[in-house]
Amino acid sequence: MRLFCQDESRLGLQLPTRRRLTRAGVKPSQRVAPLYEYYWLYAAVAPTTGEAFWWEMPPLDAECFTVFLTRFAQQYADSLNLVLLDSAPAHVAQRVPVPDNVVLIPLPAYSPELNPVERLWEDLKQRIDVLDSQVRASLTALQAHVADIIRRYTAEAIASLTGYPYLVEVARAL
């Protein structure tokens, strides 16, 4: 039996609008189309060992969460996997089939501080080089940069970030 914590984070590019010069006292007008490009990074981590399962998906919805759960269950097919997660609509949708070797354990609503994966997202986002023009050039470049950051995480570093004492005690008791 293994204990995992799961969450998703949206990563993307907010493309800036250019400045407009006008006469003093004249407010510039410019039509702006939403140019925000993004993707979702899903992760399930074991807080005791630092094992991590990552998956990129375009949106966060029940269908994509189903794909993530299926791949996760295949990766850890040799054990019963308890997955601690928030109560996002995609997680609690009735149409999400839960694999036989996965048990979903919802956290209370509006309590992100209980999910240690939030600390992993915070650390990952701090490592993104937002000033690098190549990283900001395209979503593909950002994805490659984030994938490189993920490859450099060690199991010890992930366990250090996500190993909340109460979860470690529970996992060891299992």
C-alpha positions as CSV (number, residue, x, y, z in Angstrom):
1,M,0.0,0.0,0.0
2,R,1.4,3.4,-1.0
3,L,0.3,7.0,-0.1
4,F,0.4,9.7,-2.8
5,C,-0.6,13.3,-2.9
6,Q,-1.9,14.7,-6.1
7,D,-2.6,18.1,-7.6
8,E,-2.3,20.0,-10.9
9,S,-0.8,23.4,-11.8
10,R,-1.4,25.6,-14.7
11,L,1.8,26.8,-16.4
12,G,1.9,29.3,-19.2
13,L,2.9,32.4,-21.0
14,Q,1.2,35.7,-20.5
15,L,2.3,37.6,-23.6
16,P,2.6,41.3,-22.8
17,T,0.9,44.1,-24.7
18,R,3.0,46.8,-26.2
19,R,3.0,50.3,-24.9
20,R,1.2,53.0,-26.8
21,L,2.3,56.6,-27.0
22,T,-0.3,59.3,-26.9
23,R,-0.6,63.0,-26.2
24,A,-0.6,64.1,-22.5
25,G,-4.1,63.5,-21.0
26,V,-5.2,61.2,-23.8
27,K,-5.8,57.6,-22.7
28,P,-4.5,55.1,-25.2
29,S,-7.0,52.6,-26.6
30,Q,-6.0,49.2,-27.9
31,R,-7.9,46.1,-28.7
32,V,-6.4,43.2,-26.8
33,A,-7.2,39.6,-27.5
34,P,-6.4,37.2,-24.7
35,L,-3.0,35.8,-25.6
36,Y,-2.5,33.6,-22.5
37,E,-1.2,30.2,-23.6
38,Y,-0.9,27.5,-21.0
39,Y,-1.0,23.8,-20.2
40,W,-1.6,21.8,-17.1
41,L,1.0,19.7,-15.3
42,Y,-0.4,16.9,-13.2
43,A,1.6,15.3,-10.4
44,A,1.3,12.6,-7.8
45,V,4.1,12.3,-5.3
46,A,4.8,9.9,-2.4
47,P,5.7,12.2,0.5
48,T,7.8,9.5,2.2
49,T,10.0,8.3,-0.7
50,G,9.8,11.3,-3.1
51,E,8.6,9.1,-5.9
52,A,6.8,11.3,-8.5
53,F,4.5,10.7,-11.4
54,W,4.1,13.6,-13.8
55,W,1.8,14.1,-16.7
56,E,1.1,17.1,-19.1
57,M,-2.4,17.7,-20.3
58,P,-4.0,20.6,-22.2
59,P,-6.9,21.3,-19.8
60,L,-8.0,20.4,-16.3
61,D,-11.2,18.4,-16.8
62,A,-12.8,15.1,-15.9
63,E,-11.6,13.4,-19.2
64,C,-7.9,14.5,-18.7
65,F,-8.0,13.5,-15.0
66,T,-9.3,10.1,-16.1
67,V,-6.4,9.7,-18.4
68,F,-4.0,10.8,-15.6
69,L,-5.5,8.3,-13.2
70,T,-5.4,5.5,-15.7
71,R,-1.7,6.1,-16.5
72,F,-0.9,6.5,-12.8
73,A,-2.7,3.2,-12.0
74,Q,-0.7,1.4,-14.7
75,Q,2.6,2.9,-13.4
76,Y,1.9,1.6,-9.9
77,A,0.0,-1.5,-10.8
78,D,1.8,-3.6,-8.2
79,S,0.2,-1.9,-5.2
80,L,-3.0,-0.3,-3.7
81,N,-2.5,3.4,-4.0
82,L,-4.1,5.9,-1.7
83,V,-4.3,9.3,-3.4
84,L,-4.9,12.4,-1.3
85,L,-6.3,15.2,-3.5
86,D,-8.4,18.4,-3.4
87,S,-12.0,18.5,-4.3
88,A,-11.7,20.2,-7.7
89,P,-14.7,19.6,-10.0
90,A,-12.6,17.4,-12.2
91,H,-11.7,15.1,-9.3
92,V,-15.2,14.6,-8.0
93,A,-17.0,14.3,-11.3
94,Q,-19.3,11.3,-11.4
95,R,-18.0,10.3,-14.8
96,V,-14.4,9.7,-13.6
97,P,-13.8,6.0,-13.3
98,V,-11.4,5.2,-10.6
99,P,-9.0,2.3,-11.3
100,D,-9.2,-0.8,-9.0
101,N,-5.8,-0.2,-7.4
102,V,-6.5,3.5,-6.6
103,V,-8.5,4.9,-3.7
104,L,-9.2,8.7,-3.8
105,I,-9.2,10.5,-0.5
106,P,-10.5,14.1,-0.8
107,L,-9.2,16.9,1.3
108,P,-11.6,19.4,2.9
109,A,-12.7,22.1,0.5
110,Y,-10.5,25.3,0.3
111,S,-7.5,23.8,2.2
112,P,-4.6,23.9,-0.2
113,E,-2.2,24.1,2.8
114,L,-3.0,20.4,3.6
115,N,-1.7,19.2,0.2
116,P,2.1,19.1,0.1
117,V,2.2,19.1,-3.7
118,E,1.4,22.9,-3.4
119,R,4.9,23.3,-2.0
120,L,6.3,21.4,-5.0
121,W,4.5,23.8,-7.4
122,E,5.8,26.8,-5.5
123,D,9.4,25.4,-5.8
124,L,9.0,24.5,-9.4
125,K,7.6,27.9,-10.4
126,Q,10.5,29.7,-8.6
127,R,13.0,27.6,-10.7
128,I,11.4,28.7,-14.0
129,D,13.7,31.3,-15.6
130,V,11.0,33.9,-16.5
131,L,13.6,36.4,-17.8
132,D,15.0,34.0,-20.4
133,S,13.7,35.2,-23.8
134,Q,13.8,31.6,-25.2
135,V,11.6,30.3,-22.4
136,R,9.2,33.1,-23.0
137,A,9.2,32.7,-26.8
138,S,6.7,29.8,-27.0
139,L,4.7,27.4,-25.0
140,T,6.8,24.5,-26.4
141,A,10.0,26.2,-25.1
142,L,8.4,26.6,-21.7
143,Q,7.4,23.0,-21.6
144,A,10.9,21.9,-22.5
145,H,12.3,24.1,-19.8
146,V,9.9,22.8,-17.2
147,A,10.6,19.2,-18.2
148,D,14.3,19.9,-17.7
149,I,13.6,21.2,-14.2
150,I,11.5,18.1,-13.4
151,R,14.3,15.8,-14.5
152,R,16.7,17.5,-12.1
153,Y,14.5,16.9,-9.1
154,T,15.8,14.1,-6.9
155,A,13.6,11.8,-4.9
156,E,15.2,13.3,-1.7
157,A,14.4,16.8,-2.8
158,I,10.7,15.9,-3.5
159,A,10.4,14.1,-0.2
160,S,11.9,17.1,1.6
161,L,9.4,19.4,0.0
162,T,6.3,17.1,0.5
163,G,7.1,15.1,3.6
164,Y,4.7,16.7,6.0
165,P,5.2,15.0,9.3
166,Y,1.5,14.0,9.7
167,L,1.6,12.3,6.3
168,V,4.8,10.5,6.9
169,E,3.5,9.1,10.1
170,V,0.3,7.9,8.4
171,A,2.2,6.4,5.5
172,R,4.5,4.5,7.8
173,A,1.5,3.2,9.8
174,L,0.1,1.8,6.6
